[in-house]
Amino acid sequence: HPDLVYRLSCSKFWVTLPAHPYIIKSERWQIFSSVKQEARMRKDDSTNWLWQSEQLLHIQDHDFAMRPGFGGSPVPVGIDVQVESIDSISEVNMKDERLSFPSTTNKSMTFDHRLIKKIWVPDIFFVHSKRSFIHDTIVENLMLRVYPDGNVLFSLRITVSATCFMDFSRFPLDTQNCSLELESYAYNEEDLMLYWKQGNKSLNTDEHISLSQFFIEDFSASSGFAFYSSTGWCNRLFINFVLRRHIFFFVLQTYFPAMLMVMLLWVSFWIDQRAVPAKVSLGITTVLTMSTILSGMSASMPQVSYIKAVDVYLWVSSLFVLLSVIEYAAVNYLTTAEEREQFNKIGKLAGMYNIDRVQAMAFDGCYRDSKTEMDQTSFSLHSEEDSVRERSTGSPSTDSSQIKRMQFLRGIFFPIVYIIFNLFYWGIYV
């Protein structure tokens, strides 16, 4: 409609134009053409800068598909590594005389990732890496710095997920030695020589690096060789980590509960021997708790075919619990059998006395039914039963020694042996 007014949005203000179609079309074309011109100018500037860089470094005059000095001495490549929270920033120093350029100030020039694809860089890789990538936020984290004499500094930020061969025989009181290994993929020692630029000082770390389960005791750098049947000997660099596991978590979650279960069963040694339900329920509870601790630890651990240090402690603690339950069952069985035998002796004694009395009446031919004689008879019978009961309960010296031995076995022997086991265990593994 000719009376409508169109509002055109600009960067910082609003412009109101009358509603004439040809004017709107003209303005849109001018805006789009200016944007396209600006993009073309930027592209031209970038192309010109890249072309000037290639001319300066003589990119077109050499074949960068081949290493520097091909057929001659190996190219020395010095490496520095900055470890940031187990992510590594690697720097490679090498010399490529093909990239030398004249300079009056003798200052280096820095280039981005676009020029890196046009020159030769060493094909270094991590030997036992499972997954690795170069960070690319916002662009690829690569840096190329070239000096006038041809020395090249190539830096990149990379994250590596590598394998570490661990020995869990002392878990969780173990110390692990892991390493990252760097090597050239295509060049052997005759073409490429890898070395640490500043020795152990080439490996720099952040002081605040920490892991959830490990304490990093030491970083070190070393070098060596690797032999391949197809390519021969290759230089290899090692980044060594010494990791010591934090034990406090496992003390709270595994060792302390197992120790408490063993000590809790010692309480049953001082419970009355006739309180069978209390002793049985306490023993079953401790056995089931130890089984739960064992199964939980096995589920959270890698499946290995050898015995670990935590397995030794848990199984010995379970053995102490089981022996305590078996000891109570054996003592209860022997005590019940002894009481049964004592009651049988008392019954036989009473029956023999009645038979002797009947035989005496048959011999005399009379039956004395006086009150005095009955009192004497009952007194003599009860005195015999009391004497037999006293002998059966062991109030004299025979049974008292057995009771003392049982009390020693329960209250002293088990705790002493368990304490000695703990001293040996922590002394060996710690």
C-alpha positions, 0 to 999 in steps of 0.5 A, a space after each residue: 500500500 502506498 501509504 505504508 511506511 517500512 522500517 529498515 533495521 541497521 546496526 545501531 539506529 532505525 531508518 524510516 523510509 516511505 513505502 515505494 517498492 523501487 526504493 526498498 529494492 534499491 536500498 536492499 541491493 546496496 546493503 547486500 552489495 556492500 556486505 558482499 564487497 566487504 566479505 570479498 575484501 576480507 577474503 582477498 586480504 586473507 589470500 594476499 596474506 597467505 600468498 605473501 607468507 608463502 612467498 616469504 617462506 619459499 613454499 612453492 620452491 620446495 617439496 614439503 612432502 619430504 623431510 628437511 635434508 632428505 637423504 642426509 643426517 636425521 632431523 633433530 626434533 626437540 620436544 617440550 611438554 606442558 601437562 595441564 590436569 593430565 591434558 598435554 600441550 606439546 611443543 616441537 622444535 626443529 630446523 628446516 632451512 627451506 623456511 629461512 627468510 631474510 630479516 633485518 631485526 632477526 625476529 620470528 614470525 608467527 602463523 596460524 593453522 592454515 600455513 601448517 598444512 603447507 609445510 612439513 611437520 614431524 608425524 609424532 603420535 602417542 604409542 598406546 593411545 586409545 583416543 586423542 584429539 586436538 582442541 579446536 575451540 574457536 579454531 584449531 589450537 595450533 601455533 607455528 613460529 618460524 625464525 629467520 635461520 629456519 628454526 621452527 616452533 610448532 605448538 599444539 594442545 592435545 588431549 590423549 586417552 592412553 592405556 596404563 598397565 596396572 598391577 592390582 596385587 597390592 590394591 588399594 595400597 598400591 603405587 602405579 607407574 604409567 607412561 605416555 610414549 611419543 614416537 614418529 610413525 613413519 621415520 626411523 632413527 636414520 631420518 628423525 631423532 627425537 630428544 627432550 629439548 631440556 632434559 627433565 626440565 622439558 616436562 613442565 606440570 601444574 602444581 595444582 594437578 590432582 586426581 580423585 583416586 591418586 596422588 601424583 608423586 613424581 613426573 619424569 622424562 626419559 628416552 629410548 628406542 623401539 624396534 620394528 621388523 619392518 622399519 627398524 629402530 625408532 626413537 621413543 620418548 617417555 613421560 613417566 607418572 608415579 601414581 599413589 592411590 588415596 587409601 582414606 576412601 577404602 579405609 572408610 568404606 571397606 577396612 573399618 566396617 570389616 574390623 567393626 564386624 569382627 569386633 562386634 562378634 567378640 561381644 557374644 563371648 561375654 553373653 550368657 551361654 544359655 542365651 542361644 537366640 541372641 548369640 545366633 542372631 548376632 553371628 548370622 548378622 555379622 556373617 551376612 554383613 561380611 558377605 555384603 562387603 565382599 560382594 560390593 568390593 568385588 563388583 567395583 573392582 576390575 576382574 583380575 585372576 590374582 589375589 589383591 591385598 583387600 581380598 586378603 584382609 576381607 577373607 581373613 576377617 570373614 574367617 575370624 567371624 566364621 571361626 567365632 560362630 563355629 566355636 560357639 556352636 561347638 561349645 554349645 553342643 559339648 555343653 548340652 551333651 555333658 548336661 544330658 549325660 549328667 542328668 542320665 547319671 542322676 536318673 540311674 542313681 535314683 532308680 538303683 536306690 529304689 531297687 535296693 530298697 525293694 530287695 531289702 523289704 523282700 528279704 526282711 518280710 516287712 515294710 517299715 512305714 515310719 515317718 523317721 525312716 522316710 525322712 532319713 531315706 529322702 535325706 540320703 537320696 537328696 544328699 546323693 543327688 546333690 553330690 552327683 550334681 556338684 560333681 557334674 557342674 564342675 565346681 571342684 577343680 576338674 571343670 573349672 579349668 575347662 571353663 577357664 580355657 574356654 574363657 581364654 579362647 573366647 575373650 583373649 585368644 581371638 582378639 590377640 590373634 586378630 591384632 597380630 594379623 593386622 600388625 603383619 598386614 599393615 606392616 607388609 603392605 604399607 
